[in-house]
């Protein structure tokens, strides 16, 4: 049976979706963007700060499900400009042990919600 995961420590959904769904021992997060969960404001002026906020939003969702970044088995990164890849990757790498990092893809797309620069979703398992 699926369980809806919700936390006030991550941005509220901006459409008809959940922050995450837990199904058995698996967790599927929705894509997170750099919305400050306290103010509701976008923070997209600096790509490193933007990526950090996305990762912190994901941390909050993982924690709401009793998980952390060590439980992540797959990440999907969507970027609006592949020229930002190195800066995004540098921040992303600080959240994982390189030897046990999850599988991942990074895809450049034409646009993202609210015209942000990066969106990340994850799959995790207990």
Backbone as XML, in Angstrom:
<?xml version="1.0"?>
<chain id="A" units="angstrom">
  <residue number="1" name="UNK">
    <atom name="N" x="0.843" y="-1.180" z="0.000"/>
    <atom name="CA" x="0.000" y="0.000" z="0.000"/>
    <atom name="C" x="0.890" y="1.246" z="0.000"/>
  </residue>
  <residue number="2" name="UNK">
    <atom name="N" x="0.510" y="2.239" z="-0.768"/>
    <atom name="CA" x="1.337" y="3.432" z="-0.844"/>
    <atom name="C" x="1.047" y="4.361" z="0.332"/>
  </residue>
  <residue number="3" name="UNK">
    <atom name="N" x="2.108" y="5.068" z="0.732"/>
    <atom name="CA" x="2.019" y="6.025" z="1.833"/>
    <atom name="C" x="2.489" y="7.372" z="1.305"/>
  </residue>
  <residue number="4" name="UNK">
    <atom name="N" x="1.690" y="8.399" z="1.526"/>
    <atom name="CA" x="2.047" y="9.749" z="1.117"/>
    <atom name="C" x="3.030" y="10.316" z="2.137"/>
  </residue>
  <residue number="5" name="UNK">
    <atom name="N" x="4.141" y="10.842" z="1.657"/>
    <atom name="CA" x="5.140" y="11.477" z="2.526"/>
    <atom name="C" x="5.012" y="12.980" z="2.357"/>
  </residue>
  <residue number="6" name="UNK">
    <atom name="N" x="4.915" y="13.681" z="3.474"/>
    <atom name="CA" x="4.808" y="15.137" z="3.447"/>
    <atom name="C" x="5.564" y="15.718" z="4.632"/>
  </residue>
  <residue number="7" name="UNK">
    <atom name="N" x="6.257" y="16.808" z="4.398"/>
    <atom name="CA" x="6.927" y="17.544" z="5.459"/>
    <atom name="C" x="6.835" y="19.038" z="5.182"/>
  </residue>
  <residue number="8" name="UNK">
    <atom name="N" x="6.692" y="19.806" z="6.245"/>
    <atom name="CA" x="6.701" y="21.267" z="6.125"/>
    <atom name="C" x="8.123" y="21.800" z="5.945"/>
  </residue>
  <residue number="9" name="UNK">
    <atom name="N" x="9.131" y="20.916" z="6.082"/>
    <atom name="CA" x="10.528" y="21.328" z="5.941"/>
    <atom name="C" x="10.994" y="21.332" z="4.492"/>
  </residue>
  <residue number="10" name="UNK">
    <atom name="N" x="10.099" y="20.989" z="3.580"/>
    <atom name="CA" x="10.353" y="21.064" z="2.136"/>
    <atom name="C" x="9.187" y="21.829" z="1.529"/>
  </residue>
  <residue number="11" name="UNK">
    <atom name="N" x="9.377" y="22.382" z="0.334"/>
    <atom name="CA" x="8.297" y="23.156" z="-0.284"/>
    <atom name="C" x="7.034" y="22.324" z="-0.499"/>
  </residue>
  <residue number="12" name="UNK">
    <atom name="N" x="5.904" y="22.948" z="-0.310"/>
    <atom name="CA" x="4.633" y="22.294" z="-0.603"/>
    <atom name="C" x="4.535" y="22.083" z="-2.105"/>
  </residue>
  <residue number="13" name="UNK">
    <atom name="N" x="3.899" y="21.014" z="-2.537"/>
    <atom name="CA" x="3.725" y="20.797" z="-3.978"/>
    <atom name="C" x="3.017" y="21.981" z="-4.634"/>
  </residue>
  <residue number="14" name="UNK">
    <atom name="N" x="3.404" y="22.259" z="-5.873"/>
    <atom name="CA" x="2.791" y="23.374" z="-6.617"/>
    <atom name="C" x="1.823" y="22.846" z="-7.670"/>
  </residue>
  <residue number="15" name="UNK">
    <atom name="N" x="1.356" y="21.629" z="-7.464"/>
    <atom name="CA" x="0.415" y="21.002" z="-8.378"/>
    <atom name="C" x="-0.159" y="19.745" z="-7.753"/>
  </residue>
  <residue number="16" name="UNK">
    <atom name="N" x="-0.852" y="18.940" z="-8.533"/>
    <atom name="CA" x="-1.488" y="17.730" z="-8.006"/>
    <atom name="C" x="-0.503" y="16.551" z="-7.889"/>
  </residue>
  <residue number="17" name="UNK">
    <atom name="N" x="0.411" y="16.648" z="-6.936"/>
    <atom name="CA" x="1.373" y="15.582" z="-6.691"/>
    <atom name="C" x="1.813" y="15.639" z="-5.235"/>
  </residue>
  <residue number="18" name="UNK">
    <atom name="N" x="2.472" y="14.591" z="-4.785"/>
    <atom name="CA" x="2.983" y="14.497" z="-3.420"/>
    <atom name="C" x="4.480" y="14.758" z="-3.415"/>
  </residue>
  <residue number="19" name="UNK">
    <atom name="N" x="5.003" y="15.163" z="-2.259"/>
    <atom name="CA" x="6.449" y="15.340" z="-2.149"/>
    <atom name="C" x="7.163" y="14.013" z="-2.397"/>
  </residue>
  <residue number="20" name="UNK">
    <atom name="N" x="6.557" y="12.936" z="-1.907"/>
    <atom name="CA" x="7.117" y="11.603" z="-2.128"/>
    <atom name="C" x="6.039" y="10.560" z="-1.857"/>
  </residue>
  <residue number="21" name="UNK">
    <atom name="N" x="6.267" y="9.390" z="-2.413"/>
    <atom name="CA" x="5.405" y="8.235" z="-2.167"/>
    <atom name="C" x="6.303" y="7.103" z="-1.688"/>
  </residue>
  <residue number="22" name="UNK">
    <atom name="N" x="5.911" y="6.499" z="-0.575"/>
    <atom name="CA" x="6.609" y="5.312" z="-0.097"/>
    <atom name="C" x="5.731" y="4.116" z="-0.434"/>
  </residue>
  <residue number="23" name="UNK">
    <atom name="N" x="6.335" y="3.121" z="-1.042"/>
    <atom name="CA" x="5.631" y="1.897" z="-1.403"/>
    <atom name="C" x="6.499" y="0.746" z="-0.925"/>
  </residue>
  <residue number="24" name="UNK">
    <atom name="N" x="6.079" y="0.103" z="0.135"/>
    <atom name="CA" x="6.922" y="-0.915" z="0.759"/>
    <atom name="C" x="8.184" y="-0.260" z="1.281"/>
  </residue>
  <residue number="25" name="UNK">
    <atom name="N" x="9.336" y="-0.801" z="0.916"/>
    <atom name="CA" x="10.594" y="-0.218" z="1.382"/>
    <atom name="C" x="11.172" y="0.800" z="0.394"/>
  </residue>
  <residue number="26" name="UNK">
    <atom name="N" x="10.409" y="1.110" z="-0.665"/>
    <atom name="CA" x="10.879" y="2.042" z="-1.694"/>
    <atom name="C" x="10.263" y="3.424" z="-1.508"/>
  </residue>
  <residue number="27" name="UNK">
    <atom name="N" x="11.073" y="4.449" z="-1.789"/>
    <atom name="CA" x="10.611" y="5.834" z="-1.719"/>
    <atom name="C" x="10.885" y="6.490" z="-3.061"/>
  </residue>
  <residue number="28" name="UNK">
    <atom name="N" x="9.870" y="7.144" z="-3.601"/>
    <atom name="CA" x="9.975" y="7.857" z="-4.872"/>
    <atom name="C" x="9.687" y="9.328" z="-4.590"/>
  </residue>
  <residue number="29" name="UNK">
    <atom name="N" x="10.697" y="10.174" z="-4.718"/>
    <atom name="CA" x="10.466" y="11.597" z="-4.457"/>
    <atom name="C" x="10.038" y="12.288" z="-5.738"/>
  </residue>
  <residue number="30" name="UNK">
    <atom name="N" x="9.235" y="13.307" z="-5.586"/>
    <atom name="CA" x="8.964" y="14.197" z="-6.706"/>
    <atom name="C" x="10.192" y="15.070" z="-6.898"/>
  </residue>
  <residue number="31" name="UNK">
    <atom name="N" x="10.312" y="15.664" z="-8.062"/>
    <atom name="CA" x="11.424" y="16.569" z="-8.311"/>
    <atom name="C" x="11.349" y="17.763" z="-7.379"/>
  </residue>
  <residue number="32" name="UNK">
    <atom name="N" x="12.486" y="18.132" z="-6.847"/>
    <atom name="CA" x="12.572" y="19.304" z="-5.979"/>
    <atom name="C" x="13.297" y="20.414" z="-6.717"/>
  </residue>
  <residue number="33" name="UNK">
    <atom name="N" x="12.818" y="21.619" z="-6.514"/>
    <atom name="CA" x="13.473" y="22.804" z="-7.064"/>
    <atom name="C" x="13.818" y="23.716" z="-5.899"/>
  </residue>
  <residue number="34" name="UNK">
    <atom name="N" x="14.476" y="24.824" z="-6.183"/>
    <atom name="CA" x="15.005" y="25.704" z="-5.139"/>
    <atom name="C" x="13.952" y="26.688" z="-4.625"/>
  </residue>
  <residue number="35" name="UNK">
    <atom name="N" x="12.922" y="26.134" z="-4.026"/>
    <atom name="CA" x="11.939" y="26.954" z="-3.323"/>
    <atom name="C" x="12.268" y="26.873" z="-1.845"/>
  </residue>
  <residue number="36" name="UNK">
    <atom name="N" x="12.439" y="28.023" z="-1.222"/>
    <atom name="CA" x="12.691" y="28.066" z="0.215"/>
    <atom name="C" x="11.409" y="27.643" z="0.924"/>
  </residue>
  <residue number="37" name="UNK">
    <atom name="N" x="11.433" y="26.559" z="1.704"/>
    <atom name="CA" x="10.203" y="26.075" z="2.326"/>
    <atom name="C" x="9.640" y="27.020" z="3.386"/>
  </residue>
  <residue number="38" name="UNK">
    <atom name="N" x="10.456" y="27.892" z="3.928"/>
    <atom name="CA" x="10.003" y="28.833" z="4.948"/>
    <atom name="C" x="9.304" y="30.038" z="4.333"/>
  </residue>
  <residue number="39" name="UNK">
    <atom name="N" x="9.894" y="30.573" z="3.265"/>
    <atom name="CA" x="9.353" y="31.804" z="2.667"/>
    <atom name="C" x="8.500" y="31.546" z="1.425"/>
  </residue>
  <residue number="40" name="UNK">
    <atom name="N" x="8.696" y="30.401" z="0.791"/>
    <atom name="CA" x="8.007" y="30.114" z="-0.463"/>
    <atom name="C" x="8.645" y="30.790" z="-1.661"/>
  </residue>
  <residue number="41" name="UNK">
    <atom name="N" x="9.775" y="31.457" z="-1.450"/>
    <atom name="CA" x="10.458" y="32.183" z="-2.515"/>
    <atom name="C" x="11.417" y="31.275" z="-3.282"/>
  </residue>
  <residue number="42" name="UNK">
    <atom name="N" x="11.549" y="31.540" z="-4.578"/>
    <atom name="CA" x="12.576" y="30.886" z="-5.384"/>
    <atom name="C" x="13.928" y="31.489" z="-5.036"/>
  </residue>
  <residue number="43" name="UNK">
    <atom name="N" x="14.966" y="30.659" z="-5.002"/>
    <atom name="CA" x="16.329" y="31.131" z="-4.755"/>
    <atom name="C" x="17.201" y="30.576" z="-5.874"/>
  </residue>
  <residue number="44" name="UNK">
    <atom name="N" x="17.272" y="31.324" z="-6.988"/>
    <atom name="CA" x="17.945" y="30.800" z="-8.186"/>
    <atom name="C" x="19.021" y="31.728" z="-8.738"/>
  </residue>
  <residue number="45" name="UNK">
    <atom name="N" x="19.503" y="32.642" z="-7.930"/>
    <atom name="CA" x="20.492" y="33.611" z="-8.418"/>
    <atom name="C" x="21.877" y="33.005" z="-8.600"/>
  </residue>
  <residue number="46" name="UNK">
    <atom name="N" x="22.225" y="31.989" z="-7.809"/>
    <atom name="CA" x="23.549" y="31.357" z="-7.852"/>
    <atom name="C" x="23.349" y="29.854" z="-7.985"/>
  </residue>
  <residue number="47" name="UNK">
    <atom name="N" x="23.933" y="29.222" z="-8.993"/>
    <atom name="CA" x="23.666" y="27.813" z="-9.277"/>
    <atom name="C" x="24.097" y="26.899" z="-8.133"/>
  </residue>
  <residue number="48" name="UNK">
    <atom name="N" x="25.183" y="27.226" z="-7.450"/>
    <atom name="CA" x="25.610" y="26.383" z="-6.329"/>
    <atom name="C" x="24.634" y="26.494" z="-5.166"/>
  </residue>
  <residue number="49" name="UNK">
    <atom name="N" x="24.212" y="27.695" z="-4.832"/>
    <atom name="CA" x="23.240" y="27.887" z="-3.757"/>
    <atom name="C" x="21.906" y="27.258" z="-4.139"/>
  </residue>
  <residue number="50" name="UNK">
    <atom name="N" x="21.537" y="27.377" z="-5.405"/>
    <atom name="CA" x="20.292" y="26.777" z="-5.885"/>
    <atom name="C" x="20.338" y="25.257" z="-5.718"/>
  </residue>
  <residue number="51" name="UNK">
    <atom name="N" x="21.433" y="24.648" z="-6.129"/>
    <atom name="CA" x="21.582" y="23.196" z="-6.008"/>
    <atom name="C" x="21.576" y="22.776" z="-4.549"/>
  </residue>
  <residue number="52" name="UNK">
    <atom name="N" x="22.246" y="23.533" z="-3.700"/>
    <atom name="CA" x="22.280" y="23.218" z="-2.266"/>
    <atom name="C" x="20.867" y="23.224" z="-1.679"/>
  </residue>
  <residue number="53" name="UNK">
    <atom name="N" x="20.052" y="24.211" z="-2.045"/>
    <atom name="CA" x="18.682" y="24.277" z="-1.535"/>
    <atom name="C" x="17.860" y="23.094" z="-2.053"/>
  </residue>
  <residue number="54" name="UNK">
    <atom name="N" x="18.045" y="22.720" z="-3.305"/>
    <atom name="CA" x="17.362" y="21.545" z="-3.848"/>
    <atom name="C" x="17.732" y="20.308" z="-3.030"/>
  </residue>
  <residue number="55" name="UNK">
    <atom name="N" x="19.010" y="20.132" z="-2.762"/>
    <atom name="CA" x="19.464" y="18.967" z="-1.997"/>
    <atom name="C" x="18.947" y="19.003" z="-0.562"/>
  </residue>
  <residue number="56" name="UNK">
    <atom name="N" x="18.895" y="20.177" z="0.038"/>
    <atom name="CA" x="18.361" y="20.277" z="1.404"/>
    <atom name="C" x="16.859" y="19.982" z="1.423"/>
  </residue>
  <residue number="57" name="UNK">
    <atom name="N" x="16.144" y="20.395" z="0.379"/>
    <atom name="CA" x="14.728" y="20.045" z="0.278"/>
    <atom name="C" x="14.564" y="18.533" z="0.158"/>
  </residue>
  <residue number="58" name="UNK">
    <atom name="N" x="15.432" y="17.901" z="-0.627"/>
    <atom name="CA" x="15.393" y="16.448" z="-0.748"/>
    <atom name="C" x="15.751" y="15.778" z="0.566"/>
  </residue>
  <residue number="59" name="UNK">
    <atom name="N" x="16.712" y="16.321" z="1.283"/>
    <atom name="CA" x="17.069" y="15.769" z="2.596"/>
    <atom name="C" x="15.841" y="15.754" z="3.509"/>
  </residue>
  <residue number="60" name="UNK">
    <atom name="N" x="15.084" y="16.862" z="3.510"/>
    <atom name="CA" x="13.897" y="16.960" z="4.362"/>
    <atom name="C" x="12.854" y="15.908" z="3.990"/>
  </residue>
  <residue number="61" name="UNK">
    <atom name="N" x="12.665" y="15.686" z="2.700"/>
    <atom name="CA" x="11.704" y="14.679" z="2.252"/>
    <atom name="C" x="12.181" y="13.279" z="2.649"/>
  </residue>
  <residue number="62" name="UNK">
    <atom name="N" x="13.459" y="12.997" z="2.429"/>
    <atom name="CA" x="14.017" y="11.703" z="2.838"/>
    <atom name="C" x="13.840" y="11.495" z="4.343"/>
  </residue>
  <residue number="63" name="UNK">
    <atom name="N" x="14.150" y="12.507" z="5.131"/>
    <atom name="CA" x="14.029" y="12.393" z="6.578"/>
    <atom name="C" x="12.585" y="12.163" z="7.009"/>
  </residue>
  <residue number="64" name="UNK">
    <atom name="N" x="11.638" y="12.765" z="6.318"/>
    <atom name="CA" x="10.225" y="12.565" z="6.644"/>
    <atom name="C" x="9.811" y="11.107" z="6.459"/>
  </residue>
  <residue number="65" name="UNK">
    <atom name="N" x="10.556" y="10.394" z="5.614"/>
    <atom name="CA" x="10.291" y="8.970" z="5.381"/>
    <atom name="C" x="11.217" y="8.077" z="6.204"/>
  </residue>
  <residue number="66" name="UNK">
    <atom name="N" x="11.993" y="8.681" z="7.107"/>
    <atom name="CA" x="12.921" y="7.910" z="7.938"/>
    <atom name="C" x="14.156" y="7.455" z="7.191"/>
  </residue>
  <residue number="67" name="UNK">
    <atom name="N" x="14.537" y="8.215" z="6.168"/>
    <atom name="CA" x="15.698" y="7.853" z="5.348"/>
    <atom name="C" x="16.687" y="9.016" z="5.290"/>
  </residue>
  <residue number="68" name="UNK">
    <atom name="N" x="17.816" y="8.755" z="4.638"/>
    <atom name="CA" x="18.816" y="9.793" z="4.387"/>
    <atom name="C" x="19.473" y="9.513" z="3.039"/>
  </residue>
  <residue number="69" name="UNK">
    <atom name="N" x="20.479" y="10.289" z="2.700"/>
    <atom name="CA" x="21.101" y="10.148" z="1.379"/>
    <atom name="C" x="21.771" y="8.785" z="1.178"/>
  </residue>
  <residue number="70" name="UNK">
    <atom name="N" x="22.129" y="8.088" z="2.251"/>
    <atom name="CA" x="22.714" y="6.760" z="2.110"/>
    <atom name="C" x="21.705" y="5.755" z="1.564"/>
  </residue>
  <residue number="71" name="UNK">
    <atom name="N" x="20.415" y="6.052" z="1.690"/>
    <atom name="CA" x="19.367" y="5.164" z="1.196"/>
    <atom name="C" x="19.052" y="5.387" z="-0.287"/>
  </residue>
  <residue number="72" name="UNK">
    <atom name="N" x="19.590" y="6.437" z="-0.878"/>
    <atom name="CA" x="19.268" y="6.774" z="-2.263"/>
    <atom name="C" x="19.956" y="5.787" z="-3.211"/>
  </residue>
  <residue number="73" name="UNK">
    <atom name="N" x="19.152" y="5.212" z="-4.117"/>
    <atom name="CA" x="19.710" y="4.262" z="-5.080"/>
    <atom name="C" x="19.738" y="4.825" z="-6.501"/>
  </residue>
  <residue number="74" name="UNK">
    <atom name="N" x="18.970" y="5.893" z="-6.739"/>
    <atom name="CA" x="18.918" y="6.493" z="-8.074"/>
    <atom name="C" x="18.557" y="7.960" z="-7.953"/>
  </residue>
  <residue number="75" name="UNK">
    <atom name="N" x="19.237" y="8.799" z="-8.704"/>
    <atom name="CA" x="18.921" y="10.225" z="-8.763"/>
    <atom name="C" x="18.772" y="10.634" z="-10.220"/>
  </residue>
  <residue number="76" name="UNK">
    <atom name="N" x="17.844" y="11.533" z="-10.449"/>
    <atom name="CA" x="17.651" y="12.111" z="-11.786"/>
    <atom name="C" x="17.818" y="13.615" z="-11.668"/>
  </residue>
  <residue number="77" name="UNK">
    <atom name="N" x="18.733" y="14.152" z="-12.457"/>
    <atom name="CA" x="19.006" y="15.587" z="-12.427"/>
    <atom name="C" x="18.619" y="16.175" z="-13.776"/>
  </residue>
  <residue number="78" name="UNK">
    <atom name="N" x="17.799" y="17.200" z="-13.723"/>
    <atom name="CA" x="17.382" y="17.914" z="-14.923"/>
    <atom name="C" x="17.945" y="19.322" z="-14.845"/>
  </residue>
  <residue number="79" name="UNK">
    <atom name="N" x="18.634" y="19.740" z="-15.895"/>
    <atom name="CA" x="19.256" y="21.063" z="-15.919"/>
    <atom name="C" x="18.796" y="21.831" z="-17.151"/>
  </residue>
  <residue number="80" name="UNK">
    <atom name="N" x="18.716" y="23.139" z="-17.012"/>
    <atom name="CA" x="18.311" y="23.963" z="-18.145"/>
    <atom name="C" x="19.510" y="24.364" z="-19.008"/>
  </residue>
  <residue number="81" name="UNK">
    <atom name="N" x="20.728" y="24.161" z="-18.478"/>
    <atom name="CA" x="21.938" y="24.516" z="-19.213"/>
    <atom name="C" x="23.069" y="23.595" z="-18.768"/>
  </residue>
  <residue number="82" name="UNK">
    <atom name="N" x="23.514" y="22.725" z="-19.649"/>
    <atom name="CA" x="24.559" y="21.765" z="-19.303"/>
    <atom name="C" x="25.871" y="22.450" z="-18.936"/>
  </residue>
  <residue number="83" name="UNK">
    <atom name="N" x="26.017" y="23.715" z="-19.262"/>
    <atom name="CA" x="27.213" y="24.455" z="-18.838"/>
    <atom name="C" x="27.274" y="24.581" z="-17.312"/>
  </residue>
  <residue number="84" name="UNK">
    <atom name="N" x="26.150" y="24.385" z="-16.621"/>
    <atom name="CA" x="26.116" y="24.435" z="-15.157"/>
    <atom name="C" x="26.448" y="23.094" z="-14.516"/>
  </residue>
  <residue number="85" name="UNK">
    <atom name="N" x="26.680" y="22.072" z="-15.332"/>
    <atom name="CA" x="26.882" y="20.719" z="-14.808"/>
    <atom name="C" x="27.989" y="20.643" z="-13.759"/>
  </residue>
  <residue number="86" name="UNK">
    <atom name="N" x="29.137" y="21.211" z="-14.029"/>
    <atom name="CA" x="30.270" y="21.102" z="-13.096"/>
    <atom name="C" x="29.933" y="21.706" z="-11.733"/>
  </residue>
  <residue number="87" name="UNK">
    <atom name="N" x="29.289" y="22.864" z="-11.729"/>
    <atom name="CA" x="28.931" y="23.515" z="-10.465"/>
    <atom name="C" x="27.876" y="22.706" z="-9.718"/>
  </residue>
  <residue number="88" name="UNK">
    <atom name="N" x="26.890" y="22.196" z="-10.431"/>
    <atom name="CA" x="25.845" y="21.358" z="-9.812"/>
    <atom name="C" x="26.479" y="20.098" z="-9.253"/>
  </residue>
  <residue number="89" name="UNK">
    <atom name="N" x="27.317" y="19.453" z="-10.039"/>
    <atom name="CA" x="27.957" y="18.210" z="-9.625"/>
    <atom name="C" x="28.829" y="18.403" z="-8.386"/>
  </residue>
  <residue number="90" name="UNK">
    <atom name="N" x="29.498" y="19.540" z="-8.304"/>
    <atom name="CA" x="30.353" y="19.819" z="-7.144"/>
    <atom name="C" x="29.538" y="19.860" z="-5.856"/>
  </residue>
  <residue number="91" name="UNK">
    <atom name="N" x="28.391" y="20.512" z="-5.889"/>
    <atom name="CA" x="27.519" y="20.571" z="-4.710"/>
    <atom name="C" x="26.903" y="19.199" z="-4.447"/>
  </residue>
  <residue number="92" name="UNK">
    <atom name="N" x="26.366" y="18.574" z="-5.478"/>
    <atom name="CA" x="25.731" y="17.254" z="-5.359"/>
    <atom name="C" x="26.685" y="16.261" z="-4.703"/>
  </residue>
  <residue number="93" name="UNK">
    <atom name="N" x="27.940" y="16.275" z="-5.106"/>
    <atom name="CA" x="28.934" y="15.317" z="-4.601"/>
    <atom name="C" x="29.152" y="15.422" z="-3.103"/>
  </residue>
  <residue number="94" name="UNK">
    <atom name="N" x="28.885" y="16.575" z="-2.508"/>
    <atom name="CA" x="29.097" y="16.730" z="-1.065"/>
    <atom name="C" x="28.054" y="15.978" z="-0.240"/>
  </residue>
  <residue number="95" name="UNK">
    <atom name="N" x="27.004" y="15.502" z="-0.871"/>
    <atom name="CA" x="25.934" y="14.795" z="-0.163"/>
    <atom name="C" x="26.083" y="13.279" z="-0.202"/>
  </residue>
  <residue number="96" name="UNK">
    <atom name="N" x="27.072" y="12.784" z="-0.945"/>
    <atom name="CA" x="27.239" y="11.345" z="-1.108"/>
    <atom name="C" x="28.687" y="10.933" z="-0.930"/>
  </residue>
  <residue number="97" name="UNK">
    <atom name="N" x="28.873" y="9.693" z="-0.494"/>
    <atom name="CA" x="30.179" y="9.058" z="-0.480"/>
    <atom name="C" x="30.405" y="8.548" z="-1.900"/>
  </residue>
  <residue number="98" name="UNK">
    <atom name="N" x="31.463" y="8.970" z="-2.537"/>
    <atom name="CA" x="31.697" y="8.611" z="-3.940"/>
    <atom name="C" x="31.701" y="7.106" z="-4.168"/>
  </residue>
  <residue number="99" name="UNK">
    <atom name="N" x="32.217" y="6.350" z="-3.210"/>
    <atom name="CA" x="32.307" y="4.895" z="-3.366"/>
    <atom name="C" x="30.944" y="4.217" z="-3.356"/>
  </residue>
  <residue number="100" name="UNK">
    <atom name="N" x="29.952" y="4.846" z="-2.732"/>
    <atom name="CA" x="28.623" y="4.234" z="-2.633"/>
    <atom name="C" x="27.526" y="5.140" z="-3.204"/>
  </residue>
  <residue number="101" name="UNK">
    <atom name="N" x="27.917" y="6.091" z="-4.036"/>
    <atom name="CA" x="26.958" y="7.037" z="-4.616"/>
    <atom name="C" x="25.911" y="6.292" z="-5.448"/>
  </residue>
  <residue number="102" name="UNK">
    <atom name="N" x="24.703" y="6.859" z="-5.533"/>
    <atom name="CA" x="23.639" y="6.198" z="-6.295"/>
    <atom name="C" x="23.870" y="6.279" z="-7.805"/>
  </residue>
  <residue number="103" name="UNK">
    <atom name="N" x="23.128" y="5.467" z="-8.529"/>
    <atom name="CA" x="23.089" y="5.603" z="-9.982"/>
    <atom name="C" x="22.467" y="6.963" z="-10.285"/>
  </residue>
  <residue number="104" name="UNK">
    <atom name="N" x="22.756" y="7.496" z="-11.478"/>
    <atom name="CA" x="22.262" y="8.845" z="-11.774"/>
    <atom name="C" x="22.280" y="9.110" z="-13.266"/>
  </residue>
  <residue number="105" name="UNK">
    <atom name="N" x="21.358" y="9.964" z="-13.694"/>
    <atom name="CA" x="21.455" y="10.559" z="-15.023"/>
    <atom name="C" x="21.277" y="12.051" z="-14.871"/>
  </residue>
  <residue number="106" name="UNK">
    <atom name="N" x="21.879" y="12.777" z="-15.791"/>
    <atom name="CA" x="21.730" y="14.226" z="-15.849"/>
    <atom name="C" x="21.293" y="14.565" z="-17.264"/>
  </residue>
  <residue number="107" name="UNK">
    <atom name="N" x="20.188" y="15.281" z="-17.381"/>
    <atom name="CA" x="19.587" y="15.562" z="-18.675"/>
    <atom name="C" x="19.348" y="17.057" z="-18.810"/>
  </residue>
  <residue number="108" name="UNK">
    <atom name="N" x="19.776" y="17.618" z="-19.933"/>
    <atom name="CA" x="19.465" y="19.011" z="-20.222"/>
    <atom name="C" x="18.082" y="19.071" z="-20.858"/>
  </residue>
  <residue number="109" name="UNK">
    <atom name="N" x="17.268" y="19.999" z="-20.366"/>
    <atom name="CA" x="15.905" y="20.172" z="-20.873"/>
    <atom name="C" x="15.695" y="21.621" z="-21.285"/>
  </residue>
  <residue number="110" name="UNK">
    <atom name="N" x="14.668" y="21.869" z="-22.073"/>
    <atom name="CA" x="14.405" y="23.224" z="-22.559"/>
    <atom name="C" x="13.986" y="24.157" z="-21.432"/>
  </residue>
  <residue number="111" name="UNK">
    <atom name="N" x="13.100" y="23.686" z="-20.561"/>
    <atom name="CA" x="12.611" y="24.502" z="-19.440"/>
    <atom name="C" x="12.261" y="23.598" z="-18.274"/>
  </residue>
  <residue number="112" name="UNK">
    <atom name="N" x="12.285" y="24.185" z="-17.096"/>
    <atom name="CA" x="11.896" y="23.499" z="-15.869"/>
    <atom name="C" x="10.808" y="24.316" z="-15.187"/>
  </residue>
  <residue number="113" name="UNK">
    <atom name="N" x="10.088" y="23.725" z="-14.221"/>
    <atom name="CA" x="9.048" y="24.483" z="-13.521"/>
    <atom name="C" x="9.588" y="25.800" z="-12.963"/>
  </residue>
  <residue number="114" name="UNK">
    <atom name="N" x="8.817" y="26.832" z="-13.109"/>
    <atom name="CA" x="9.167" y="28.176" z="-12.633"/>
    <atom name="C" x="10.473" y="28.680" z="-13.243"/>
  </residue>
  <residue number="115" name="UNK">
    <atom name="N" x="10.903" y="28.034" z="-14.328"/>
    <atom name="CA" x="12.120" y="28.414" z="-15.056"/>
    <atom name="C" x="13.372" y="28.393" z="-14.178"/>
  </residue>
  <residue number="116" name="UNK">
    <atom name="N" x="13.422" y="27.395" z="-13.266"/>
    <atom name="CA" x="14.606" y="27.201" z="-12.443"/>
    <atom name="C" x="15.721" y="26.614" z="-13.303"/>
  </residue>
  <residue number="117" name="UNK">
    <atom name="N" x="16.894" y="26.482" z="-12.721"/>
    <atom name="CA" x="18.062" y="25.962" z="-13.443"/>
    <atom name="C" x="18.308" y="24.474" z="-13.225"/>
  </residue>
  <residue number="118" name="UNK">
    <atom name="N" x="17.775" y="23.946" z="-12.104"/>
    <atom name="CA" x="18.015" y="22.540" z="-11.778"/>
    <atom name="C" x="16.827" y="21.980" z="-11.006"/>
  </residue>
  <residue number="119" name="UNK">
    <atom name="N" x="16.511" y="20.718" z="-11.306"/>
    <atom name="CA" x="15.484" y="19.963" z="-10.580"/>
    <atom name="C" x="16.042" y="18.570" z="-10.373"/>
  </residue>
  <residue number="120" name="UNK">
    <atom name="N" x="15.871" y="18.022" z="-9.171"/>
    <atom name="CA" x="16.406" y="16.698" z="-8.855"/>
    <atom name="C" x="15.312" y="15.866" z="-8.187"/>
  </residue>
  <residue number="121" name="UNK">
    <atom name="N" x="15.198" y="14.605" z="-8.625"/>
    <atom name="CA" x="14.331" y="13.646" z="-7.958"/>
    <atom name="C" x="15.167" y="12.423" z="-7.583"/>
  </residue>
  <residue number="122" name="UNK">
    <atom name="N" x="14.643" y="11.630" z="-6.657"/>
    <atom name="CA" x="15.397" y="10.471" z="-6.175"/>
    <atom name="C" x="14.503" y="9.281" z="-5.916"/>
  </residue>
  <residue number="123" name="UNK">
    <atom name="N" x="15.117" y="8.122" z="-5.974"/>
    <atom name="CA" x="14.500" y="6.875" z="-5.543"/>
    <atom name="C" x="15.384" y="6.343" z="-4.434"/>
  </residue>
  <residue number="124" name="UNK">
    <atom name="N" x="14.772" y="5.962" z="-3.324"/>
    <atom name="CA" x="15.528" y="5.456" z="-2.177"/>
    <atom name="C" x="14.895" y="4.157" z="-1.678"/>
  </residue>
  <residue number="125" name="UNK">
    <atom name="N" x="15.658" y="3.411" z="-0.914"/>
    <atom name="CA" x="15.178" y="2.136" z="-0.385"/>
    <atom name="C" x="15.714" y="1.928" z="1.018"/>
  </residue>
  <residue number="126" name="UNK">
    <atom name="N" x="14.865" y="1.393" z="1.876"/>
    <atom name="CA" x="15.307" y="1.050" z="3.239"/>
    <atom name="C" x="16.123" y="-0.214" z="3.215"/>
  </residue>
</chain>
